[in-house]
């Protein structure tokens, strides 16, 4: 199991969170996605390591910008 955290810019509401959650959830191996517009964070639990590029592309597809936090 792997965990990753990203900082996401541009989110301001629950709809924003749902959009990001929906796109990231489509990635293979994702088990849990937690998104907070208030703190601008995205936390992912996955079966294995996810490529940062894939996560960033999924967030971009939702209309926002992500950067790996740790």
N, C-alpha and C positions, 0 to 999 in steps of 0.2 A: 504494500500500500504506500502511496506517495501523497504528499500534500504540497500545495503551491499557493502562493498569495500574489496578487497583482493589484496595482493601483490603477483605478479606472477614472478617467476624466470625462465630464459631460453629462453624467447622470444626475437627475434632480428629483425623481419620483418613483413610485412603485412600478409604473409602466416601464420605466428605464430598467429597473432591476429585473423585471420579468423578461424583457427583450434580451438582456445579456444572459440571464439564466437559461433561456430557451436555446440560444445559439451554442453556448458552451456545453450544455447537456447533450448535444448531438455528437460530441467528440467521443470516439471509441475509448472505453475504459473508465469514463467518468462515473463516479459513484455518488458524489454529493457536491452541490454547488451552493455557496452562500454569497449573496450579493447585498451590499449596503450602499445606497445612494448617499446616505448621511455621511459616511466615512470615506466613500469612494473606494471601497475595497471589494475584491473578488477572491474568495477562498475556494479551492477545489481539492477534493479528495478523489484519487483515482487508483485503479488497480495497479498501475505502473506509472513510470515517468511519462509526462506529456511534453511534447516539444513546445517550447515557448512560442515559436512561430505559429503553431496551430491554434493555441489559445488566443494569441493576439489577433489572428485573422478572424476567429469566431467573434471576438468582441468588436472588431472593426465591422463585420457583417451586420452586427446589431446597431451600428452607428456611433460607436464610442472608441476611445483610445485607451489601450492598456499597456502597462510597463511592469515587468516582474519586480516584486517588492523584496522577495527573499527566496 
